[in-house]
Each structure stands twice: as C-alpha cells, then as structure tokens.
Amino acid sequence: MNNQLIVSVSREYASGGRVIAQELARRLKIGYYDRNLLDEIAAEKLGDVNKLRRFDEVPKRLLTRRVRGMSSSPEENVAQIQFDYLLKKADAGEAFVIVGRCAEEVLSEYPGLVKIFVLADEDKKAERVCALRDVNMDEARGIMLRHDKKRKAYHNYYCDIKWGDSRGYDLCINSSRLGIEKTTDFLESYIRARKIKA
C-alpha cells in the first residue's frame, strides 16, 4: 500500500493555521508549501514570482474567457498553475503539508490525504492580528474580514464543498481551545494514527 502522506491545512485568517502547518511539516519531516509554492514554480518555469503573487489565492474577475485552455483572468491562470504543480508533486509520490490552494479538493483522489480546517475565536484572532500588525481591535477585525472574504470567494469558486464546511474536511479544529502548540500536538497524533491505519 502507498504510504504517501499529504496534509492539507485550510484556515481562517489569524487562526494560527499556517504556524500549525509549518510545525506539522517539521515534526513529520515532510515538505511544506504555501505561498512558497509560487517561488518554486517561478524558479522552474515562469521567472518573476512577484507578478504571480499579485494573483495568489485571489478570486477571479467576473468577465473572463478561455482560449486554448488559458483564461483571460491572470488569477485563474495562477490558480491552475498551482493546482497542476501540486498534482505533479503528489503524482511523484512526494509527502508534504500544503496550506490553502484548494488542496483538499485538488488532491482528493490521493488516499494519503488528511484534510484539516483550522478556525479560532474572533477575539483570539483579533488579538493575534493586533500583535502582528500593531493595529487596534477594530482594524484587526476589518483585516480578518477582508482576508477571509477573499479566501472564501477563491475557495468557493474552485471547489464543490464550501470553505469551512465540515463535510469537506477530515477534521475541523478551533485552535483557541488548546492553543497553538497543543492543537499541533493533537493534529500530529491524529495524522500519525491515520498513517498507521493506512
């Protein structure tokens, strides 16, 4: 049986999902991808990563058209390039943790995929944003709303299961309950138990 492990981590903004994903990758001794996926893609074939980043996890524009498999929407093209790159890594048998990029659906055919959604209490998230960005609570809530609205629109455009809908994930967890470190401990135990079962 194939022992490939892929961990997809979707997250609310400021829930600690990215930090948890990085630590899981370190503990499991597997690759880690998020925005750095664009760095690899650019280094391999496209050149300027800054041009790609402008369209990373951004919902596509309303009026677009397709010609010879390419969209007139740069957002849609960047998304598709990332999806194809993830599939290439998975097809090669690579084990990795991936943050966002609709990976829970893009990689759903791989039996070693563990799909996680990290959320957190609004006040805890706002406190994190205040500390990271040096803003007040109202500004923090506005930042959170904008980021999550963008993520939700992006995800819901490309995926059948809606962003944050528990039916689309193996596990949804509120990082406010245990804190970042203990949430990571819990998820590591879950992932290792799933890997042993496979």
C-alpha positions in Angstrom: 0.0 0.0 0.0 1.1 3.6 -0.8 2.3 5.3 2.4 2.3 8.8 0.9 1.2 11.5 3.3 -0.3 14.8 2.2 -1.7 17.1 4.8 -4.0 19.9 3.5 -4.5 22.8 6.0 -7.2 25.3 5.3 -7.6 28.1 7.8 -9.3 31.2 8.9 -7.1 34.3 8.9 -5.1 34.6 12.2 -6.3 31.2 13.5 -2.7 30.1 13.6 -3.3 27.6 10.8 -0.1 28.5 8.9 2.1 28.2 12.1 0.5 24.9 12.9 1.1 23.6 9.3 4.7 24.6 9.4 5.3 22.9 12.7 3.5 19.7 11.5 5.7 19.6 8.4 8.8 19.9 10.7 7.6 17.2 13.1 6.6 14.8 10.3 9.8 15.6 8.4 8.0 16.3 5.1 7.8 19.2 2.7 5.9 22.4 3.4 4.2 24.6 0.8 2.1 27.7 1.0 3.0 30.9 -0.8 6.5 29.5 -1.4 4.9 27.2 -4.0 5.0 30.2 -6.3 8.7 30.6 -5.7 9.3 27.1 -6.9 7.1 27.5 -9.9 8.7 30.8 -10.9 12.2 29.3 -10.5 11.2 26.3 -12.6 9.5 28.0 -15.5 7.9 31.4 -15.1 10.5 33.9 -13.9 9.1 36.7 -11.9 7.5 35.5 -8.7 6.3 39.0 -7.7 4.0 39.1 -10.7 2.5 35.7 -9.7 2.0 36.8 -6.0 -0.4 39.6 -7.0 -2.9 36.9 -8.2 -2.2 34.2 -5.5 -5.5 33.0 -3.8 -7.4 35.8 -5.4 -10.9 35.3 -6.7 -11.2 35.5 -10.5 -12.6 38.6 -12.2 -16.2 38.4 -13.3 -15.8 38.8 -17.1 -13.3 36.3 -18.4 -13.0 33.9 -21.3 -10.9 30.9 -22.2 -8.8 30.5 -25.3 -6.8 27.3 -26.0 -7.1 26.3 -22.3 -5.9 29.6 -20.9 -8.1 32.1 -19.2 -8.0 35.9 -19.8 -8.0 36.0 -15.9 -4.5 36.0 -14.5 -6.0 35.0 -11.2 -7.4 31.9 -12.7 -4.2 31.0 -14.6 -2.1 31.3 -11.4 -4.6 29.1 -9.5 -4.5 26.5 -12.3 -0.7 26.5 -12.4 -0.6 25.9 -8.7 -3.2 23.1 -8.9 -1.2 21.4 -11.7 2.1 21.8 -9.7 0.5 20.2 -6.6 -0.8 17.3 -8.7 2.7 16.8 -10.2 4.2 16.7 -6.7 1.6 14.2 -5.5 1.9 12.1 -8.6 5.7 11.9 -7.9 4.9 10.4 -4.5 6.1 13.4 -2.5 4.9 13.8 1.1 4.1 17.3 2.1 1.9 19.8 4.1 0.1 22.3 1.9 -1.6 25.4 3.2 -4.7 26.6 1.2 -4.7 26.4 -2.6 -7.9 24.3 -2.5 -5.7 21.3 -1.9 -8.4 19.4 0.0 -10.3 19.1 -3.3 -7.5 19.3 -5.9 -5.7 16.3 -4.2 -8.9 14.5 -3.1 -8.1 11.4 -5.1 -4.9 10.6 -3.1 -5.6 8.1 -0.3 -2.9 9.5 2.0 -4.6 13.0 2.1 -5.5 14.3 5.5 -7.8 17.4 5.3 -7.8 19.9 8.2 -9.6 23.2 8.7 -8.3 25.5 11.5 -10.5 28.1 12.9 -10.4 30.2 16.1 -12.5 32.5 18.3 -12.9 36.0 16.8 -11.4 37.7 19.9 -8.3 35.5 19.8 -7.8 36.0 16.1 -8.2 39.8 16.6 -5.6 39.8 19.4 -3.1 37.9 17.1 -3.7 40.5 14.3 -3.2 43.4 16.8 0.1 41.9 18.0 1.4 41.0 14.5 0.3 44.2 12.7 0.3 46.8 15.5 -3.3 47.8 14.9 -6.3 48.2 17.2 -9.1 45.7 17.6 -11.5 47.3 15.1 -8.8 47.5 12.5 -7.8 43.9 13.2 -11.4 42.7 12.7 -11.5 44.6 9.4 -8.3 42.9 8.2 -9.7 39.5 9.2 -12.9 40.1 7.4 -11.2 41.1 4.2 -8.8 38.2 4.2 -11.4 35.6 5.0 -13.9 37.0 2.5 -11.2 36.8 -0.2 -10.2 33.2 0.8 -13.9 32.1 0.9 -14.6 33.6 -2.6 -11.4 31.9 -4.0 -12.2 28.6 -2.5 -15.9 28.5 -3.3 -15.1 29.3 -7.0 -12.9 26.3 -7.5 -14.4 23.8 -5.0 -17.7 22.0 -4.7 -17.7 21.9 -0.9 -17.8 25.4 0.6 -14.9 26.9 2.5 -15.1 25.9 6.2 -18.0 23.4 5.7 -17.0 20.5 8.0 -18.1 17.9 5.3 -15.2 18.9 3.2 -12.6 18.1 5.9 -11.5 15.1 8.0 -11.1 17.4 11.0 -12.1 21.0 11.9 -10.4 22.3 15.0 -10.7 25.6 17.0 -7.1 26.5 17.9 -8.4 28.8 20.7 -9.4 25.8 22.8 -6.0 24.2 23.3 -3.7 27.0 22.0 -1.3 26.6 19.0 1.2 24.2 20.5 -1.4 21.7 21.9 -3.5 22.0 18.8 -0.4 21.0 16.8 0.2 18.1 19.2 -3.4 16.9 18.8 -3.2 17.1 15.0 0.1 15.3 14.9 -1.4 12.5 16.9 -4.4 12.3 14.6 -2.2 12.3 11.5 0.1 9.6 12.8 -2.9 7.5 13.8 -4.3 7.9 10.3 -0.9 7.0 8.7 -0.6 3.8 10.9 -4.2 2.8 9.9 -3.4 3.2 6.2 
